[in-house]
Amino acid sequence: MHARKLTDDEISKLMTRLPGWKVQNGKLHREYECKDFVAAFGNMTRIALIAESMNHHPEWFNVWNRVVIDLVTHSVKGISDLDFVLAEKVEDVFSGALAKQQSSGS
């Protein structure tokens, strides 16, 4: 996949589709809190498989139940369309995990 650097206007418009995300230090940024370490790491594993298939990898950090994700495209020196595609997939993973936790009563 070839990345296209987005303009500030494009980024602002696309941010409306990603509640909870913000631009921080020139990167798309989001923090998630999971039930526990296993849930956090499981979500990271699902995202790792998606990112690898896209050949587009996040900068991230995990401590216990918390996952911090930053997305930026180094090859275009900024935020690209691929960052938004991956951010939407990350949202799908975490919202799916949240829905499972809520339905199981955990």
N, C-alpha and C positions, 0 to 999 in steps of 0.2 A: 504494500500500500504506500502510495506517495502522499506525504503530508503537505498541506497548504497552510501557511501562516495566516492567521486571521487578523483582521483589523480590530481596533478597539471597539468600533461600532458593532461589528459582527459578534464579538465576544459579549458585549452588553446584551444584545438581543438573545443570544443563545443561553445566557445565564438564567433567563426567566424559565427555562425548561429544567433547571437543576436546583430546586430548592435545597437549601442547606450548604450549597457550594459557594465559594467566594474566590475572588482573585487575590492571592497573597504572594508577595515577592515575585510577581510575574508568572505565577503558576496557578492552575486550578487547584483548590485546596478544600479538603473535607475531612472531618473527624467523625468516627463512628464509635459507638459503645455497644458491645455485645454482652450476652449473658455471662460469658466466662471466656477463658483462654481458648478452649477447644472450639467454641463458636467463632471467635475472632480468627483463629488460625485456619479453620475450615473455610471461612469466607475468603481469606487471603489465598488459599490454595485454589479455590474456584476462579478467583480473579487472575491468578498466575497462569492458569491454563488458557484463559481468554486472551490475556496480554501476549502470551507466547504465540498464539495463533495469529494475532495481529502484528507480531513483531514490533510491539509498542509497549514498553515496560514502565510501570509507575515507580516513582520514588515513594517509599513508604516506611512506616515505623510502627512497631507493635510492642505494647507493654500490657500484659495480662489481658484484659477484655477490651482494650482500646486499640483502634487502628487509625493511623493518620496517613492520608494519601495526598500526594502532590503530583500533578500531571503537567508536563511541559514537553515540547518536542525540541530536543537539542539540535537536530539537523536543520531546523528552520529558525533557531534562536528565539523561540517564543511559543505561544499557545497556538495549536493547530486544530484543524478539523478532527484529526485522530484523537486528540485529547478529549474532545466532547463525545466522540463515539465511545471511547473507553469509559468516560465518566458515567454515561448512561448505562453501560453494561455493569459497572460497579454498583450503581443504584439498584439495578435489577437484582443483583446478588444479595445486597444487604436488605432490600425490601422483601425479597423472597424468604430470607432467613428470619426476618422480623415477623412475617406472616405465619411462618411455621411455629415460632416460639409462642405467639399469641394463641394460635389454634390448639396448641398442646397444653396450654395453661401454665407454661413456665414463666 
